[in-house]
């Protein structure tokens, strides 16, 4: 298990330190608080996205630019694949 270049032994040591510092009875409260905080951030982000989409529709702004860019990138990738053909690097 690797998460942000942290292996299992490092995670175990971090959890051990957290238990020693805060105590086993406080960990559920801390986790609950972190969960509520993450939920508030997610809700705020969704509200901002919704407000931007509503404003762009109201003022007639084209929001399909990202789709157009992705389609162009796919086209370029396909062209590069056609040019390279059978010449591919084997690793």
C-alpha positions as CSV (number, residue, x, y, z in Angstrom):
1,X,0.0,0.0,0.0
2,X,1.5,3.3,-1.1
3,X,-0.2,6.6,-0.6
4,X,1.7,9.7,-1.3
5,X,5.0,7.8,-1.0
6,X,4.0,6.6,2.5
7,X,4.2,2.9,3.1
8,X,2.4,0.7,5.6
9,X,5.1,0.9,8.3
10,X,5.0,4.7,8.2
11,X,1.2,4.7,8.4
12,X,1.3,2.4,11.4
13,X,3.8,4.7,13.2
14,X,1.7,7.7,12.5
15,X,-1.4,6.0,13.8
16,X,0.5,4.9,16.9
17,X,1.6,8.5,17.6
18,X,-1.9,9.8,17.1
19,X,-3.3,7.3,19.6
20,X,-0.5,8.2,22.1
21,X,-1.1,12.0,21.7
22,X,-4.9,12.1,21.6
23,X,-5.9,8.9,23.3
24,X,-8.1,6.2,22.0
25,X,-11.3,7.9,23.2
26,X,-10.7,11.1,21.3
27,X,-10.0,9.5,17.9
28,X,-13.7,9.0,16.9
29,X,-14.4,12.7,17.8
30,X,-11.5,13.8,15.7
31,X,-12.5,11.6,12.8
32,X,-16.1,12.9,13.0
33,X,-14.9,16.5,13.0
34,X,-12.6,15.8,10.0
35,X,-15.5,14.2,8.2
36,X,-17.8,17.1,8.8
37,X,-15.2,19.5,7.6
38,X,-14.6,17.6,4.4
39,X,-18.3,17.4,3.8
40,X,-18.6,21.2,4.2
41,X,-15.7,21.8,1.7
42,X,-17.4,19.4,-0.8
43,X,-20.7,21.1,-0.4
44,X,-19.1,24.6,-0.8
45,X,-17.3,23.4,-3.9
46,X,-20.5,22.0,-5.4
47,X,-22.3,25.3,-4.6
48,X,-19.6,27.3,-6.4
49,X,-19.7,25.0,-9.4
50,X,-23.5,25.3,-9.6
51,X,-23.4,29.1,-9.3
52,X,-20.8,29.3,-12.0
53,X,-22.9,27.1,-14.3
54,X,-26.0,29.1,-13.6
55,X,-24.2,32.4,-14.2
56,X,-22.7,31.2,-17.5
57,X,-26.1,30.0,-18.7
58,X,-27.7,33.3,-17.7
59,X,-25.1,35.3,-19.6
60,X,-24.8,32.9,-22.5
61,X,-21.2,31.9,-22.0
62,X,-20.1,28.8,-23.9
63,X,-18.9,26.2,-21.4
64,X,-18.2,23.4,-23.9
65,X,-14.7,24.7,-24.4
66,X,-13.2,21.8,-22.3
67,X,-15.0,19.3,-24.5
68,X,-13.6,20.9,-27.6
69,X,-10.1,20.9,-26.2
70,X,-10.4,17.2,-25.2
71,X,-11.6,16.3,-28.7
72,X,-8.7,18.2,-30.3
73,X,-6.2,16.4,-28.0
74,X,-7.7,13.0,-29.0
75,X,-7.3,13.9,-32.6
76,X,-3.7,14.8,-32.2
77,X,-3.0,11.6,-30.3
78,X,-4.6,9.6,-33.1
79,X,-2.5,11.4,-35.7
80,X,0.6,10.7,-33.7
81,X,-0.3,7.0,-33.4
82,X,-0.9,6.9,-37.2
83,X,2.5,8.5,-37.8
84,X,4.4,6.3,-35.5
85,X,2.6,3.1,-36.7
86,X,4.6,0.1,-35.9
87,X,7.5,2.1,-34.5
88,X,6.9,1.8,-30.7
89,X,9.3,1.6,-27.8
90,X,9.3,-1.6,-25.9
91,X,10.1,-1.3,-22.3
